[in-house]
């Protein structure tokens, strides 16, 4: 009897230990992703204080935001592929160290140049950590319920962090000062990097153990092309699509990305095999992620301006007004999205996500100067948060379902790149529509607040159209049932294709 108990203990102990280790790894990856996402919005709230201390113009302040976004978007694909070849753990830890070091430099910055340079390095570190983080989850958790649950938590952190940054930015800036917006990352980064070295196992794609060759020309061309694209979309927000400078940058981006495609077509070991992105599940999942983020990021940007310019909210009050949407996103992603995907599959979840967001944007299109927050705004915002939560989780699951062993980093970098590009595209398109939809009074250069709100309404109609297109794409997906034997027994998996 004693021997039997001993044997039972020995058989269950490794499983318990493995489960504990997996949970720690998930917590570390989620915490790193939270830092990356929060840094997008937390800095924006602190910009007025930074500008006042350094005497930076509005254009200069824009670079503090743009420098981070450019390097993050530009290096995601490169970082994901590098992780597949050289090991996800190495790239992840290096990314966290770079991010934390740059955060310290930003908090101690004595000039505008040092601050912007630190943001560039922050973006590079963020790209490395974000692209490899999703890959680590894919290798630690087996496909099925366990992975879906982990990906739902990862999605919850990613989406809620976007809104949480605005709230935290207001609180930290008003209490501790703007420098702590950067310095708060340092102790977190030290803890994450130290524990990651201990608990995360190094993984290298099986396809690349023998041929550890990185497509340098492809990496340089796609990074340069993506950075040009994101930069052109950012400046288009200020000078318009029709500006010669914007058109020149867009053309340059198209040329460089075309060169990248040519390089990949001729390369024996391409950074991104063209056959990979053309797989139905990979391609259309990335399209859906781009459409969803285009509408969501633009909506957040417009509501931020609406609350402050039309309703007279402070920066902190605006963050608190947006917080319920982030809370709903967090709850749905963490507790409801994965069980729904496990029960019904990815396709119904994607359809539901796009339908809920479309309804939410249609309701927001009726905003006015006298709109009640509780009676008119809160409901649509919660619907959008609900739908966005399902989209984040479902697209993360779908894109990894379409990968083979050794492609996790590539898939992770690609889906994150689609989202990073989707945000600026959405802001430019919806703000352009808002401008055209704003009625101008003859002889009045600056439109009235009421006219501005009218334009915002048209922008939300455009957002509904964007997610409506997403509904069509989601319905077009084909879903197949597959039986999978995992650690927790037999489970039904749903694979999507077009």
C-alpha positions in Angstrom: 0.0 0.0 0.0 2.8 2.3 0.9 4.5 1.6 -2.4 1.3 2.2 -4.3 0.9 5.6 -2.7 4.5 6.4 -3.5 3.9 5.4 -7.1 0.8 7.6 -7.3 2.7 10.5 -5.9 5.5 10.1 -8.3 3.2 10.0 -11.3 1.2 13.1 -10.3 4.0 15.2 -9.2 5.6 15.8 -12.6 2.2 16.8 -14.0 1.6 19.3 -11.1 5.1 20.7 -11.5 4.6 21.1 -15.3 1.3 22.8 -14.8 2.8 25.2 -12.2 5.7 26.0 -14.6 3.3 26.6 -17.5 1.2 29.0 -15.3 4.3 30.9 -14.4 5.4 31.1 -18.0 2.0 32.4 -19.0 2.1 35.0 -16.2 5.5 36.2 -17.4 4.5 36.5 -21.0 1.2 38.2 -20.1 3.0 40.7 -17.9 5.5 41.5 -20.6 2.7 42.0 -23.1 0.9 44.3 -20.7 4.0 46.6 -20.5 4.2 46.7 -24.3 0.6 47.6 -24.8 0.3 50.0 -21.9 3.2 52.0 -23.1 1.3 53.0 -26.2 -1.3 55.0 -24.3 0.3 55.7 -20.9 2.8 58.1 -22.5 0.1 60.0 -24.5 -1.5 61.2 -21.3 1.8 62.5 -20.1 2.7 64.4 -23.3 1.5 67.9 -22.1 3.7 67.6 -19.0 6.7 66.4 -21.1 6.2 69.2 -23.6 6.1 71.8 -20.8 9.3 70.7 -19.2 11.4 70.4 -22.4 9.6 73.1 -24.4 8.7 70.7 -27.1 6.3 71.6 -29.9 3.2 69.6 -30.8 5.1 68.0 -33.7 8.0 67.1 -31.5 5.6 65.5 -29.0 4.2 63.4 -31.8 7.6 61.9 -32.3 7.6 60.5 -28.8 4.6 58.4 -29.7 5.6 57.7 -33.3 9.1 56.6 -32.6 7.8 53.8 -30.4 5.1 52.7 -32.9 7.5 52.8 -35.9 10.1 50.4 -34.4 7.5 48.2 -32.8 5.5 47.7 -36.1 8.7 47.5 -38.2 10.5 44.8 -36.2 7.6 42.4 -35.3 7.9 40.2 -38.3 11.7 40.1 -38.1 11.6 39.4 -34.3 9.1 36.6 -34.7 11.2 34.8 -37.4 14.4 35.3 -35.5 12.8 33.6 -32.5 11.9 30.6 -34.7 15.5 30.3 -35.8 17.6 31.3 -32.7 15.2 30.5 -29.9 12.1 32.3 -28.5 13.5 32.5 -25.0 16.7 34.3 -26.0 14.8 36.9 -28.0 12.1 37.3 -25.4 14.5 38.0 -22.5 16.7 40.3 -24.7 13.6 42.2 -25.7 12.6 42.7 -22.0 16.1 43.9 -21.1 16.2 46.4 -24.0 12.7 47.7 -23.1 13.5 48.1 -19.4 16.9 49.8 -20.1 15.3 52.2 -22.6 12.5 52.9 -20.0 15.1 53.9 -17.5 16.9 56.1 -20.0 13.5 57.7 -20.9 12.7 58.4 -17.2 16.1 60.0 -16.7 16.2 61.9 -20.1 17.6 65.4 -20.0 16.6 66.3 -23.5 14.1 65.7 -26.3 16.7 63.8 -28.3 17.5 61.3 -25.5 13.8 60.8 -24.8 13.0 60.0 -28.5 16.0 57.8 -28.8 14.9 55.8 -25.8 11.5 55.4 -27.3 13.1 53.9 -30.5 14.9 51.3 -28.4 11.8 50.7 -26.3 9.9 49.9 -29.6 12.6 47.4 -30.7 12.5 45.7 -27.3 8.7 45.6 -27.3 8.7 44.0 -30.8 11.1 41.2 -29.7 9.1 40.5 -26.5 5.6 40.7 -28.1 6.4 38.6 -31.2 8.1 35.8 -29.2 5.6 35.9 -26.3 2.8 34.4 -28.3 5.2 31.8 -29.7 6.2 30.8 -26.2 2.6 30.2 -25.3 2.1 28.1 -28.5 5.1 25.8 -27.6 4.3 25.5 -23.8 0.6 24.8 -24.1 -0.6 21.9 -26.4 -3.2 22.7 -29.0 -6.7 22.5 -27.7 -8.4 23.7 -24.6 -5.2 24.4 -22.7 -3.8 26.6 -25.4 -7.1 28.3 -26.1 -7.4 29.2 -22.4 -3.8 30.6 -22.3 -4.4 32.6 -25.5 -7.6 34.1 -24.1 -5.7 35.4 -21.0 -3.0 36.7 -23.4 -5.7 38.5 -25.4 -7.4 39.8 -22.2 -4.1 41.5 -21.2 -3.4 42.8 -24.7 -6.8 44.5 -25.2 -7.4 45.8 -21.7 -3.9 47.2 -21.5 -4.7 49.6 -24.3 -7.4 51.3 -22.2 -5.6 50.8 -18.8 -2.7 52.8 -20.1 -4.8 55.9 -20.3 -6.1 55.6 -16.8 -2.7 54.8 -15.3 -1.1 57.6 -17.3 -3.4 60.1 -15.8 -2.9 58.8 -12.2 0.9 58.5 -12.4 1.4 61.8 -14.2 -0.8 63.7 -11.7 0.7 62.1 -8.6 4.3 61.0 -9.2 5.2 63.0 -12.4 5.7 62.0 -16.0 9.1 60.4 -15.5 7.5 57.6 -13.6 5.4 56.7 -16.7 8.7 55.2 -17.9 10.5 54.2 -14.7 7.6 52.0 -13.5 8.7 49.5 -16.2 12.2 49.0 -14.8 11.4 46.9 -11.7 8.8 44.9 -13.6 11.3 44.3 -16.4 14.0 43.1 -14.0 11.6 40.6 -12.4 10.2 39.3 -15.7 13.7 38.8 -17.3 15.1 37.1 -14.2 12.1 34.6 -13.8 12.0 34.1 -17.6 15.6 32.9 -17.5 14.6 30.4 -14.9 11.3 29.1 -16.0 11.1 29.4 -19.8 12.6 26.6 -21.9 14.5 27.5 -25.0 12.7 26.5 -28.1 14.0 26.5 -31.7 11.9 25.5 -34.6 12.6 22.0 -35.7 12.8 23.2 -39.3 15.7 25.5 -38.4 18.0 23.5 -36.2 20.0 22.4 -39.2 19.8 25.5 -41.2 20.0 28.5 -38.9 20.0 31.1 -41.7 18.3 34.4 -41.4 17.1 36.2 -44.6 18.9 39.5 -43.9 17.8 41.2 -47.2 14.3 40.2 -46.5 14.5 41.4 -42.9 15.9 44.8 -43.9 13.4 45.3 -46.7 10.2 44.3 -44.8 11.3 46.3 -41.7 12.0 49.4 -43.8 8.8 49.0 -45.8 6.6 48.6 -42.7 8.2 51.6 -40.9 7.7 53.7 -44.0 4.1 52.6 -44.2 3.3 53.3 -40.5 5.1 56.6 -40.7 3.2 57.7 -43.8 -0.1 56.8 -42.0 0.9 58.7 -38.9 1.7 61.9 -40.7 -1.4 61.6 -42.9 -3.4 62.2 -39.7 -1.9 65.7 -39.6 -1.4 66.7 -43.3 -3.9 64.4 -45.1 -3.8 61.6 -47.6 -3.6 64.0 -50.5 -0.4 65.7 -49.3 2.6 65.1 -51.7 4.7 64.1 -48.7 2.2 61.4 -47.7 1.9 60.1 -51.2 5.6 60.0 -51.7 6.1 58.0 -48.4 3.2 55.6 -49.4 4.8 55.1 -52.8 8.2 54.5 -51.2 6.7 52.0 -48.8 4.9 50.1 -51.7 8.2 49.9 -53.6 10.2 48.6 -50.7 7.6 46.1 -49.8 7.4 45.0 -53.4 11.2 44.4 -53.3 10.6 42.3 -50.2 8.1 40.1 -52.0 10.6 39.7 -54.9 13.4 38.8 -52.4 11.1 36.2 -50.7 10.1 34.7 -54.0 13.7 34.1 -55.0 15.1 33.2 -51.6 16.0 29.6 -50.7 15.4 30.4 -47.0 12.9 33.3 -47.0 12.0 35.3 -43.9 8.3 34.8 -44.7 7.5 32.1 -47.3 4.8 33.5 -49.6 3.0 30.2 -49.3 2.6 30.7 -45.6 0.7 34.0 -45.8 -1.4 32.7 -48.6 -2.9 29.9 -46.6 -6.5 30.6 -46.1 -6.6 30.5 -42.3 -3.5 32.7 -42.0 -4.4 35.3 -44.6 -8.0 35.9 -43.6 -7.3 35.7 -39.9 -4.8 38.6 -40.4 -7.4 40.5 -42.5 -10.0 40.2 -39.7 -7.5 41.3 -37.1 -6.5 44.3 -39.1 -10.2 45.3 -39.7 -11.1 44.9 -36.1 -8.1 47.0 -34.8 -8.7 49.7 -37.5 -12.1 50.3 -36.1 -11.3 49.8 -32.5 -8.2 52.1 -32.2 -9.9 54.8 -34.3 -12.9 54.6 -32.0 -10.8 55.0 -28.9 -9.0 58.0 -30.4 -12.2 59.7 -31.5 -13.9 59.1 -28.1 -10.9 60.5 -26.3 -11.2 63.7 -28.3 -15.0 63.7 -27.9 -14.9 63.4 -24.1 -12.3 66.2 -23.8 -13.3 68.6 -26.5 -17.1 68.2 -26.6 -18.0 67.1 -23.1 -15.1 68.9 -21.2 -13.7 65.9 -19.5 -10.2 66.0 -18.0 -7.5 63.5 -19.2 -8.0 61.4 -16.0 -11.8 61.5 -16.3 -11.5 60.4 -19.9 -9.4 57.4 -18.9 -12.0 56.5 -16.3 -14.8 56.9 -18.8 -13.1 54.4 -21.1 -12.2 52.0 -18.3 -15.5 50.0 -18.2 -14.8 48.9 -21.8 -11.4 47.7 -20.8 -12.9 45.8 -17.8 -15.4 44.1 -20.0 -12.7 43.2 -22.5 -10.6 41.7 -19.6 -13.5 39.6 -18.2 -14.8 38.3 -21.5 -11.3 37.4 -22.8 -10.2 35.7 -19.6 -13.4 33.8 -18.7 -15.8 33.5 -21.6 -14.0 33.6 -25.0 -12.0 30.4 -24.7 -15.0 28.2 -23.5 -17.1 29.6 -26.4 -14.3 28.8 -28.9 -13.8 25.3 -27.4 -17.6 24.6 -27.6 -18.5 26.1 -31.0 -15.3 26.8 -32.8 -13.4 29.9 -34.1 -15.9 30.8 -36.9 -19.0 31.5 -34.7 -16.8 33.5 -32.3 -15.5 35.7 -35.0 -19.0 36.3 -36.5 -20.3 37.2 -33.0 -17.4 39.5 -32.4 -17.9 41.4 -35.6 -21.7 41.6 -35.2 -21.5 43.0 -31.7 -18.9 45.6 -32.7 -20.9 46.7 -35.8 -24.0 47.2 -33.6 -21.9 49.2 -31.1 -20.5 51.5 -33.8 -24.0 52.1 -35.3 -25.3 53.1 -31.9 -22.3 55.4 -31.3 -22.9 57.2 -34.7 -25.9 59.0 -33.0 -23.6 60.9 -30.5 -24.4 64.5 -29.9 -23.3 67.4 -27.6 -25.9 66.4 -25.1 -25.3 62.7 -25.1 -25.7 61.0 -21.7 -22.7 58.8 -20.8 -24.7 56.2 -19.0 -27.8 56.3 -21.2 -26.1 56.8 -24.6 -22.4 56.0 -24.6 -21.8 53.3 -22.0 -23.9 50.6 -23.6 -22.3 50.8 -27.1 -18.9 50.9 -25.6 -19.5 47.7 -23.6 -20.8 46.0 -26.8 -17.7 46.9 -28.6 -15.5 45.8 -25.7 -17.4 42.5 -25.6 -17.0 41.9 -29.4 -13.3 43.0 -29.5 -12.5 40.5 -26.7 -13.9 37.6 -28.8 -12.0 38.8 -31.8 -8.6 39.0 -30.1 -8.9 35.5 -28.6 -10.3 33.9 -31.8 -7.8 35.4 -34.2 -4.9 34.4 -31.9 -6.2 30.8 -31.8 -7.0 30.7 -35.5 -3.6 32.0 -36.7 -1.7 29.4 -34.6 -4.0 26.6 -35.9 -2.7 27.4 -39.3 1.0 26.9 -38.4 3.4 24.0 -38.5 6.1 23.3 -36.0 8.7 26.0 -36.2 6.4 28.7 -37.6 4.9 30.0 -34.3 7.2 33.1 -34.3 6.4 33.9 -37.9 2.6 33.6 -37.2 2.9 35.7 -34.0 4.9 38.4 -35.7 2.5 38.6 -38.6 -0.7 38.8 -36.6 0.8 41.5 -34.4 2.0 43.4 -37.4 -1.5 43.3 -38.9 -2.8 44.8 -35.7 -0.1 47.5 -35.5 -0.8 48.5 -39.1 -4.6 48.4 -38.6 -4.5 51.0 -35.9 -3.0 53.9 -37.9 -5.0 52.9 -41.0 -8.2 53.1 -39.0 -7.3 56.5 -37.5 -6.4 58.0 -40.8 -9.5 56.7 -42.7 -12.0 57.5 -39.9 -10.6 61.0 -39.2 -10.6 61.7 -42.9 -14.3 60.7 -43.1 -15.0 62.8 -39.9 -13.4 65.8 -41.6 -15.4 65.4 -44.8 -18.5 64.8 -42.7 -18.0 67.9 -40.6 -20.4 70.7 -41.8 -18.5 74.1 -42.2 -20.1 77.5 -41.8 -19.1 79.9 -44.5 -16.2 82.2 -43.3 -15.6 80.0 -40.2 -12.1 78.4 -40.4 -12.4 76.2 -37.4 -15.6 74.1 -37.2 -17.8 74.5 -34.1 -17.9 71.7 -31.5 -21.3 70.6 -32.7 -20.1 70.3 -36.3 -17.1 68.3 -35.1 -19.4 65.9 -33.2 -21.4 65.5 -36.4 -18.3 64.4 -38.2 -17.5 61.9 -35.4 -20.9 60.4 -36.1 -20.0 59.8 -39.7 -16.7 58.3 -38.6 -18.5 55.7 -36.4 -20.8 54.8 -39.4 -17.6 54.1 -41.3 -16.3 52.0 -38.4 -19.6 50.0 -38.6 -18.9 49.5 -42.3 -15.4 48.2 -41.6 -16.6 45.6 -39.1 -19.5 44.8 -41.3 -17.1 43.8 -44.0 -15.4 41.6 -41.3 -18.8 39.8 -40.8 -18.8 38.8 -44.5 -15.2 37.5 -44.3 -16.0 35.6 -41.0 -19.1 34.0 -42.6 -16.9 32.9 -45.6 -14.6 30.9 -43.3 -15.0 27.1 -43.5 -14.7 25.2 -40.2 -13.8 21.5 -39.8 -14.1 19.3 -36.7 -11.0 17.3 -35.7 -10.6 15.0 -32.7 -7.5 15.8 -30.7 -6.0 13.7 -27.8 -4.5 16.2 -25.3 -3.3 16.0 -21.7 -6.9 16.4 -20.5 -8.3 13.7 -22.7 -10.0 13.7 -26.1 -11.2 17.1 -27.3 -12.9 18.5 -30.5 -10.8 21.0 -32.4 -12.2 23.4 -35.0 -9.9 24.3 -37.9 -10.8 27.2 -40.2 -10.0 27.8 -43.8 -11.4 29.7 -46.8 
